[in-house]
Amino acid sequence: MTDINTAKANIETVGFLDVDIDVNLDLFAEIEKLKKEKNAIILAHYYQEPDIQDVADFIGDSLGLAQQAEKTNADIIVFAGVHFMAETAKILNPEKKVLLPDLKAGCSLSDSAPPELFKKFKEKYPDHLVITYVNCSAGMKALSDIICTSSNAEKIIDSLPKDQKIIFAPDKNLGAYLNKKTGRNMVLWNGACMVHEIFSLEKIVKLKIRHPRAKVIAHPECEAAVLAVADYVGSTTGLLKYSQTSEASEFIVVTETGILHQMQKASPGKTFIPAPPNNSCACNDCPHMKLNTLEKLYLCMEYEAPEIQMEETLRLAALQPIQRMLEISRQYGL
């Protein structure tokens, strides 16, 4: 077995683990043991692989995960998601150790909004308030007035005066959907999620023809043409709840496939069909989310690395718009 100090140094340097694991090791049992020994909590996004979801203490979308990170009493937060999510947990918990199984688990949407470029964009609209989708870096959050998620974005926008000018970043598809829903004319940053951008409208329509009773349910990060054929549009949690309460028995799910695991667990008698992308694949996975594995999760907890670090000035600047989001969410019971 690799020396613990050498392993930790390697993890922090390269962001992944080159450590041998005993093939006979029960990773589920070991992870549960480490959680108790280290007073650690595992927060997992719906897009994680099923094994990680099954071992997590809380599974949710970006809003739910931020709320859990805010109130946890754990000493260590292990974030099974992508980098901006772990950053958010660290912003809310500076005194806690926040771990991410693979530091290379980034986000195409977050990458589409470099803070230095957005700062110049923002300067063109000095009288605009900035609402930024949580899928962004700490640097972007620090340039924002309010953070939002797909679960609470509409409520946050509606809480502002109708004449308030707004910049919405970084997702242009979500922003366009919200403009339509709220009747606003927000200025949109030109960013997008690689997963939700490549769904094939043609293939979804063909699936609908083959499954005429199926409900098409889609995430608002999808392009407008795809949302136009959806029976329901909502956040990841919204999609899950809709699939539970709907009388339909079949669903064409237009978002990352990780959510299907929870849908199937919650409604075992229903059929969930992943919407295909505009390529040869049968379903649409986020390559960044899927960098995390059960093995990396175990080793991350064992060696307590990689750890998210952040300068205090940046953390405090990013904290204010997150707190405003959480306050508005509490106000509306979200």
VOPAGU-2260 file (C-alpha; in pm, 1 decimal, decimal comma):
REM VOPAGU-2260
SITE   aa  ch    i         X         Y         Z
SITE  MET   A    0       0,0       0,0       0,0
SITE  THR   A    1     127,0     348,0     -84,6
SITE  ASP   A    2     263,9     552,7     204,1
SITE  ILE   A    3     -15,5     783,0     326,0
SITE  ASN   A    4     188,3    1105,2     295,7
SITE  THR   A    5     306,2    1014,4     -54,4
SITE  ALA   A    6     -47,8     924,3    -158,9
SITE  LYS   A    7    -189,9    1249,0     -23,4
SITE  ALA   A    8      79,5    1452,5    -197,3
SITE  ASN   A    9       3,7    1275,7    -525,7
SITE  ILE   A   10    -368,2    1334,6    -485,1
SITE  GLU   A   11    -328,5    1706,2    -417,3
SITE  THR   A   12     -88,0    1746,1    -709,2
SITE  VAL   A   13    -260,7    1559,3    -989,3
SITE  GLY   A   14    -620,3    1540,4    -867,4
SITE  PHE   A   15    -665,7    1165,7    -900,8
SITE  LEU   A   16    -554,2     859,5    -713,7
SITE  ASP   A   17    -289,6     608,7    -819,2
SITE  VAL   A   18    -323,3     388,6    -515,3
SITE  ASP   A   19    -380,3      14,7    -508,0
SITE  ILE   A   20    -703,7    -103,0    -348,1
SITE  ASP   A   21    -750,6    -456,0    -216,6
SITE  VAL   A   22    -996,3    -620,4    -457,8
SITE  ASN   A   23   -1161,1    -797,2    -162,2
SITE  LEU   A   24   -1235,3    -470,5      17,0
SITE  ASP   A   25   -1605,5    -396,1      69,6
SITE  LEU   A   26   -1601,4     -31,0     -35,0
SITE  PHE   A   27   -1956,0      35,2      85,0
SITE  ALA   A   28   -1873,5     -91,1     435,1
SITE  GLU   A   29   -1539,2      91,5     443,0
SITE  ILE   A   30   -1697,1     420,4     339,5
SITE  GLU   A   31   -1963,8     386,2     608,4
SITE  LYS   A   32   -1690,4     318,3     864,4
SITE  LEU   A   33   -1489,7     623,1     752,9
SITE  LYS   A   34   -1798,2     844,9     775,8
SITE  LYS   A   35   -1842,1     749,5    1141,4
SITE  GLU   A   36   -1472,7     767,2    1230,2
SITE  LYS   A   37   -1419,3    1108,6    1073,0
SITE  ASN   A   38   -1762,2    1263,7    1128,5
SITE  ALA   A   39   -1791,1    1303,3     752,1
SITE  ILE   A   40   -2095,3    1356,7     533,2
SITE  ILE   A   41   -2122,9    1264,9     165,3
SITE  LEU   A   42   -2325,1    1500,8     -51,8
SITE  ALA   A   43   -2395,2    1366,1    -399,5
SITE  HIS   A   44   -2554,2    1519,3    -705,3
SITE  TYR   A   45   -2825,8    1330,3    -892,3
SITE  TYR   A   46   -2588,4    1293,3   -1188,3
SITE  GLN   A   47   -2340,1    1076,2    -999,8
SITE  GLU   A   48   -2309,6     704,6   -1073,3
SITE  PRO   A   49   -2561,2     481,3    -888,1
SITE  ASP   A   50   -2305,8     336,1    -643,4
SITE  ILE   A   51   -2213,1     683,4    -520,6
SITE  GLN   A   52   -2577,8     784,7    -490,4
SITE  ASP   A   53   -2646,3     473,1    -281,8
SITE  VAL   A   54   -2368,8     547,6     -33,2
SITE  ALA   A   55   -2440,7     922,8      -3,2
SITE  ASP   A   56   -2601,0    1081,9     301,8
SITE  PHE   A   57   -2787,9    1332,2      87,0
SITE  ILE   A   58   -2867,2    1329,4    -284,4
SITE  GLY   A   59   -2997,8    1641,5    -450,6
SITE  ASP   A   60   -2977,7    1917,9    -706,5
SITE  SER   A   61   -2766,7    2230,6    -666,0
SITE  LEU   A   62   -3014,7    2407,2    -435,0
SITE  GLY   A   63   -3066,3    2107,6    -208,3
SITE  LEU   A   64   -2693,5    2041,0    -187,2
SITE  ALA   A   65   -2618,3    2404,4     -99,5
SITE  GLN   A   66   -2884,2    2395,3     171,9
SITE  GLN   A   67   -2740,2    2074,9     317,4
SITE  ALA   A   68   -2388,1    2215,1     306,2
SITE  GLU   A   69   -2507,6    2523,7     494,9
SITE  LYS   A   70   -2655,8    2331,0     786,2
SITE  THR   A   71   -2433,6    2024,4     826,9
SITE  ASN   A   72   -2259,4    1955,6    1157,8
SITE  ALA   A   73   -2003,3    1725,3     997,3
SITE  ASP   A   74   -1631,8    1799,9    1027,2
SITE  ILE   A   75   -1563,0    1679,2     673,6
SITE  ILE   A   76   -1782,9    1737,7     367,5
SITE  VAL   A   77   -1716,3    1496,7      83,4
SITE  PHE   A   78   -1873,7    1640,8    -228,9
SITE  ALA   A   79   -1951,3    1384,5    -495,2
SITE  GLY   A   80   -2018,1    1626,6    -776,6
SITE  VAL   A   81   -1814,2    1877,3    -972,0
SITE  HIS   A   82   -1569,6    2147,8    -870,1
SITE  PHE   A   83   -1806,2    2444,8    -843,4
SITE  MET   A   84   -2033,6    2245,1    -609,0
SITE  ALA   A   85   -1746,7    2164,7    -372,9
SITE  GLU   A   86   -1640,9    2530,5    -390,6
SITE  THR   A   87   -1991,2    2633,9    -283,9
SITE  ALA   A   88   -1970,1    2401,8      16,0
SITE  LYS   A   89   -1635,0    2554,9     111,9
SITE  ILE   A   90   -1772,5    2908,6      73,7
SITE  LEU   A   91   -2047,3    2819,0     321,5
SITE  ASN   A   92   -1818,0    2621,6     555,8
SITE  PRO   A   93   -1473,2    2781,9     577,7
SITE  GLU   A   94   -1389,0    2597,7     898,4
SITE  LYS   A   95   -1469,8    2254,1     758,7
SITE  LYS   A   96   -1259,5    2030,4     536,8
SITE  VAL   A   97   -1424,6    1997,3     195,0
SITE  LEU   A   98   -1310,1    1712,9     -28,5
SITE  LEU   A   99   -1372,4    1635,0    -395,2
SITE  PRO   A  100   -1292,6    1281,1    -517,1
SITE  ASP   A  101   -1141,9    1407,4    -844,0
SITE  LEU   A  102   -1021,0    1766,1    -884,7
SITE  LYS   A  103   -1055,8    1733,2   -1260,6
SITE  ALA   A  104   -1433,8    1701,5   -1227,7
SITE  GLY   A  105   -1512,3    2038,7   -1379,4
SITE  CYS   A  106   -1815,2    2177,8   -1561,6
SITE  SER   A  107   -1850,4    2291,9   -1923,1
SITE  LEU   A  108   -2107,0    2554,2   -1823,8
SITE  SER   A  109   -1880,9    2696,0   -1553,3
SITE  ASP   A  110   -1589,3    2698,0   -1797,4
SITE  SER   A  111   -1798,5    2898,9   -2044,9
SITE  ALA   A  112   -1789,9    3200,6   -1811,6
SITE  PRO   A  113   -1433,5    3307,3   -1724,1
SITE  PRO   A  114   -1457,4    3572,6   -1448,1
SITE  GLU   A  115   -1210,7    3808,7   -1615,8
SITE  LEU   A  116   -1420,5    3817,8   -1934,6
SITE  PHE   A  117   -1749,7    3842,9   -1748,4
SITE  LYS   A  118   -1615,9    4138,3   -1545,7
SITE  LYS   A  119   -1564,9    4333,2   -1871,8
SITE  PHE   A  120   -1911,6    4229,0   -1993,0
SITE  LYS   A  121   -2068,0    4341,1   -1664,9
SITE  GLU   A  122   -1901,8    4684,6   -1693,4
SITE  LYS   A  123   -2108,0    4751,7   -2008,0
SITE  TYR   A  124   -2427,5    4737,3   -1798,1
SITE  PRO   A  125   -2353,6    4937,4   -1481,0
SITE  ASP   A  126   -2723,2    4975,8   -1390,7
SITE  HIS   A  127   -2794,2    4600,5   -1412,7
SITE  LEU   A  128   -2819,5    4359,8   -1119,7
SITE  VAL   A  129   -2635,2    4030,3   -1179,1
SITE  ILE   A  130   -2815,4    3700,7   -1118,6
SITE  THR   A  131   -2580,4    3410,5   -1171,2
SITE  TYR   A  132   -2670,5    3045,1   -1199,7
SITE  VAL   A  133   -2493,2    2840,4    -934,2
SITE  ASN   A  134   -2312,7    2638,2   -1204,5
SITE  CYS   A  135   -2017,9    2876,6   -1206,7
SITE  SER   A  136   -1683,2    2935,0   -1037,7
SITE  ALA   A  137   -1626,1    3116,1    -709,3
SITE  GLY   A  138   -1480,2    3400,1    -915,0
SITE  MET   A  139   -1808,6    3437,6   -1102,7
SITE  LYS   A  140   -2008,3    3423,0    -781,5
SITE  ALA   A  141   -1795,0    3703,9    -640,7
SITE  LEU   A  142   -1903,8    3923,3    -934,3
SITE  SER   A  143   -2272,7    3851,7    -872,2
SITE  ASP   A  144   -2553,0    4009,1    -670,3
SITE  ILE   A  145   -2766,7    3695,2    -630,8
SITE  ILE   A  146   -2697,7    3329,1    -705,6
SITE  CYS   A  147   -2982,1    3108,4    -825,5
SITE  THR   A  148   -3047,7    2746,7    -917,6
SITE  SER   A  149   -3293,5    2604,5   -1168,2
SITE  SER   A  150   -3520,6    2527,2    -870,5
SITE  ASN   A  151   -3546,9    2883,1    -742,1
SITE  ALA   A  152   -3448,9    3108,3   -1035,4
SITE  GLU   A  153   -3804,0    3205,8   -1129,8
SITE  LYS   A  154   -3895,4    3295,9    -769,9
SITE  ILE   A  155   -3577,1    3498,6    -728,0
SITE  ILE   A  156   -3641,1    3694,8   -1047,6
SITE  ASP   A  157   -4006,5    3753,1    -951,7
SITE  SER   A  158   -3897,1    3885,1    -610,3
SITE  LEU   A  159   -3729,5    4182,4    -781,2
SITE  PRO   A  160   -3906,1    4497,7    -906,1
SITE  LYS   A  161   -4037,4    4464,4   -1261,6
SITE  ASP   A  162   -3826,7    4758,6   -1375,8
SITE  GLN   A  163   -3503,7    4613,2   -1234,1
SITE  LYS   A  164   -3254,5    4557,2   -1516,5
SITE  ILE   A  165   -3083,8    4218,5   -1492,4
SITE  ILE   A  166   -2785,5    4035,6   -1636,9
SITE  PHE   A  167   -2832,3    3658,9   -1625,8
SITE  ALA   A  168   -2529,7    3431,1   -1652,7
SITE  PRO   A  169   -2387,2    3195,0   -1754,9
SITE  ASP   A  170   -2654,5    2970,4   -1916,5
SITE  LYS   A  171   -2821,1    3132,6   -2218,3
SITE  ASN   A  172   -3079,3    2852,0   -2251,7
SITE  LEU   A  173   -3194,9    2875,2   -1891,4
SITE  GLY   A  174   -3189,2    3254,1   -1920,1
SITE  ALA   A  175   -3405,0    3250,0   -2235,9
SITE  TYR   A  176   -3649,7    3011,0   -2068,5
SITE  LEU   A  177   -3671,4    3240,8   -1763,9
SITE  ASN   A  178   -3723,1    3547,0   -1982,4
SITE  LYS   A  179   -4019,4    3369,8   -2138,9
SITE  LYS   A  180   -4158,9    3255,6   -1802,8
SITE  THR   A  181   -4120,2    3586,7   -1621,6
SITE  GLY   A  182   -4179,5    3831,8   -1906,3
SITE  ARG   A  183   -3841,0    3992,7   -1842,6
SITE  ASN   A  184   -3578,7    4098,3   -2093,8
SITE  MET   A  185   -3265,3    3996,6   -1906,2
SITE  VAL   A  186   -2931,0    4043,9   -2076,7
SITE  LEU   A  187   -2788,4    3694,4   -2127,8
SITE  TRP   A  188   -2428,9    3575,2   -2117,0
SITE  ASN   A  189   -2353,3    3331,0   -2399,5
SITE  GLY   A  190   -2280,1    3014,6   -2200,3
SITE  ALA   A  191   -2423,0    2662,1   -2211,8
SITE  CYS   A  192   -2396,2    2309,6   -2071,6
SITE  MET   A  193   -2245,6    2056,6   -2312,9
SITE  VAL   A  194   -2481,4    1783,6   -2191,4
SITE  HIS   A  195   -2803,4    1978,4   -2241,4
SITE  GLU   A  196   -2692,8    2144,4   -2566,3
SITE  ILE   A  197   -2653,5    1825,1   -2768,4
SITE  PHE   A  198   -2990,4    1656,7   -2719,7
SITE  SER   A  199   -3135,3    1568,4   -3058,3
SITE  LEU   A  200   -3481,4    1714,3   -3121,1
SITE  GLU   A  201   -3527,4    1477,0   -3413,9
SITE  LYS   A  202   -3448,1    1169,1   -3204,0
SITE  ILE   A  203   -3672,4    1287,4   -2920,0
SITE  VAL   A  204   -3963,3    1332,8   -3163,0
SITE  LYS   A  205   -3902,3     982,0   -3302,7
SITE  LEU   A  206   -3897,2     841,9   -2948,0
SITE  LYS   A  207   -4226,4    1017,0   -2879,6
SITE  ILE   A  208   -4379,1     854,7   -3189,3
SITE  ARG   A  209   -4263,7     511,1   -3070,1
SITE  HIS   A  210   -4388,9     583,0   -2716,2
SITE  PRO   A  211   -4704,1     794,6   -2768,7
SITE  ARG   A  212   -4809,8     772,0   -2403,3
SITE  ALA   A  213   -4471,8     884,4   -2270,1
SITE  LYS   A  214   -4434,7    1226,5   -2113,2
SITE  VAL   A  215   -4132,9    1427,1   -2228,8
SITE  ILE   A  216   -3971,4    1589,9   -1924,5
SITE  ALA   A  217   -3678,3    1827,8   -1973,8
SITE  HIS   A  218   -3432,3    2042,9   -1782,4
SITE  PRO   A  219   -3443,6    2416,7   -1868,0
SITE  GLU   A  220   -3074,8    2411,3   -1964,8
SITE  CYS   A  221   -3191,1    2246,3   -2290,2
SITE  GLU   A  222   -3231,7    2447,5   -2609,5
SITE  ALA   A  223   -3566,4    2618,2   -2675,0
SITE  ALA   A  224   -3665,1    2380,0   -2957,8
SITE  VAL   A  225   -3631,5    2082,3   -2722,2
SITE  LEU   A  226   -3820,9    2256,6   -2441,0
SITE  ALA   A  227   -4102,0    2333,9   -2686,3
SITE  VAL   A  228   -4185,8    1962,1   -2721,7
SITE  ALA   A  229   -4166,1    1889,2   -2348,0
SITE  ASP   A  230   -4473,3    1811,5   -2138,5
SITE  TYR   A  231   -4293,1    1934,9   -1827,9
SITE  VAL   A  232   -3986,0    2156,0   -1778,5
SITE  GLY   A  233   -3816,7    2170,6   -1441,0
SITE  SER   A  234   -3506,6    2137,8   -1226,1
SITE  THR   A  235   -3357,1    1797,3   -1159,9
SITE  THR   A  236   -3557,3    1770,4    -838,2
SITE  GLY   A  237   -3864,4    1897,8   -1021,6
SITE  LEU   A  238   -3828,6    1627,1   -1284,9
SITE  LEU   A  239   -3796,9    1360,8   -1015,5
SITE  LYS   A  240   -4106,1    1483,7    -830,1
SITE  TYR   A  241   -4308,0    1508,5   -1150,9
SITE  SER   A  242   -4221,3    1149,5   -1242,9
SITE  GLN   A  243   -4345,7    1037,0    -900,8
SITE  THR   A  244   -4674,5    1225,1    -902,2
SITE  SER   A  245   -4769,9    1197,3   -1268,4
SITE  GLU   A  246   -5021,8     930,5   -1366,3
SITE  ALA   A  247   -4810,3     852,7   -1673,7
SITE  SER   A  248   -4618,8     525,8   -1672,1
SITE  GLU   A  249   -4354,8     620,8   -1932,2
SITE  PHE   A  250   -4118,3     918,2   -1944,0
SITE  ILE   A  251   -3864,4    1041,3   -2195,6
SITE  VAL   A  252   -3608,4    1210,7   -1972,0
SITE  VAL   A  253   -3417,3    1499,0   -2127,3
SITE  THR   A  254   -3133,0    1559,9   -1885,9
SITE  GLU   A  255   -2820,8    1380,2   -1762,4
SITE  THR   A  256   -2888,2    1009,0   -1717,6
SITE  GLY   A  257   -2776,6     991,3   -1353,8
SITE  ILE   A  258   -3123,1    1102,4   -1240,2
SITE  LEU   A  259   -3279,4     785,4   -1382,7
SITE  HIS   A  260   -3141,9     586,0   -1088,2
SITE  GLN   A  261   -3349,9     785,5    -838,5
SITE  MET   A  262   -3652,1     787,4   -1069,4
SITE  GLN   A  263   -3645,4     410,5   -1098,3
SITE  LYS   A  264   -3599,0     367,3    -722,5
SITE  ALA   A  265   -3890,3     600,5    -647,3
SITE  SER   A  266   -4122,2     458,1    -915,7
SITE  PRO   A  267   -4016,3      98,0    -989,0
SITE  GLY   A  268   -4330,6      28,2   -1191,4
SITE  LYS   A  269   -4264,6     308,3   -1439,4
SITE  THR   A  270   -4043,2     320,4   -1748,1
SITE  PHE   A  271   -3778,3     589,3   -1796,1
SITE  ILE   A  272   -3622,0     639,7   -2136,6
SITE  PRO   A  273   -3306,5     852,7   -2162,3
SITE  ALA   A  274   -3328,4    1109,3   -2441,9
SITE  PRO   A  275   -3045,1    1059,1   -2692,2
SITE  PRO   A  276   -2791,4    1322,4   -2795,0
SITE  ASN   A  277   -2709,6    1427,9   -3147,9
SITE  ASN   A  278   -2441,1    1161,5   -3190,7
SITE  SER   A  279   -2414,4     782,5   -3192,2
SITE  CYS   A  280   -2464,4     741,0   -2815,4
SITE  ALA   A  281   -2788,6     600,4   -2673,3
SITE  CYS   A  282   -2789,6     835,5   -2373,7
SITE  ASN   A  283   -2628,8    1157,2   -2256,4
SITE  ASP   A  284   -2377,2    1143,3   -1969,5
SITE  CYS   A  285   -2174,8    1429,2   -1822,9
SITE  PRO   A  286   -1809,2    1324,2   -1857,2
SITE  HIS   A  287   -1712,1    1552,9   -1568,8
SITE  MET   A  288   -1967,8    1412,4   -1323,3
SITE  LYS   A  289   -1868,0    1060,1   -1415,7
SITE  LEU   A  290   -1501,3    1119,6   -1327,9
SITE  ASN   A  291   -1597,0    1045,5    -967,6
SITE  THR   A  292   -1605,2     674,9    -884,4
SITE  LEU   A  293   -1670,3     471,6    -570,7
SITE  GLU   A  294   -1299,3     386,7    -553,8
SITE  LYS   A  295   -1198,4     753,0    -569,9
SITE  LEU   A  296   -1460,5     837,5    -310,8
SITE  TYR   A  297   -1318,4     579,3     -70,1
SITE  LEU   A  298    -957,4     689,9    -120,4
SITE  CYS   A  299   -1058,2    1055,2     -93,0
SITE  MET   A  300   -1204,7     984,7     250,6
SITE  GLU   A  301    -916,2     761,1     356,8
SITE  TYR   A  302    -647,0    1018,0     274,8
SITE  GLU   A  303    -865,2    1329,9     319,1
SITE  ALA   A  304    -762,2    1465,6     -19,5
SITE  PRO   A  305    -799,7    1636,5    -264,7
SITE  GLU   A  306    -912,7    1926,1     -48,6
SITE  ILE   A  307   -1078,2    2244,8    -172,8
SITE  GLN   A  308    -880,7    2554,2     -73,8
SITE  MET   A  309    -988,1    2916,6    -118,1
SITE  GLU   A  310    -858,6    3264,3     -38,5
SITE  GLU   A  311   -1070,0    3431,0     230,5
SITE  THR   A  312   -1126,5    3751,3      32,3
SITE  LEU   A  313   -1268,5    3550,7    -258,5
SITE  ARG   A  314   -1476,9    3335,5     -25,4
SITE  LEU   A  315   -1636,0    3635,6     144,8
SITE  ALA   A  316   -1715,4    3803,6    -187,3
SITE  ALA   A  317   -1875,9    3482,8    -319,5
SITE  LEU   A  318   -2060,8    3419,4       7,2
SITE  GLN   A  319   -2286,1    3728,2      -8,3
SITE  PRO   A  320   -2483,1    3637,0    -324,8
SITE  ILE   A  321   -2517,0    3275,6    -207,6
SITE  GLN   A  322   -2658,6    3390,0     126,3
SITE  ARG   A  323   -2903,7    3614,3     -55,4
SITE  MET   A  324   -3019,9    3315,6    -259,6
SITE  LEU   A  325   -3066,9    3101,6      50,2
SITE  GLU   A  326   -3258,7    3380,8     225,4
SITE  ILE   A  327   -3498,4    3423,7     -67,8
SITE  SER   A  328   -3540,4    3044,1     -90,6
SITE  ARG   A  329   -3634,8    3029,0     277,7
SITE  GLN   A  330   -3876,8    3317,3     227,5
SITE  TYR   A  331   -4060,1    3122,5     -42,8
SITE  GLY   A  332   -4031,8    2787,0     133,0
SITE  LEU   A  333   -3808,5    2636,7    -134,8
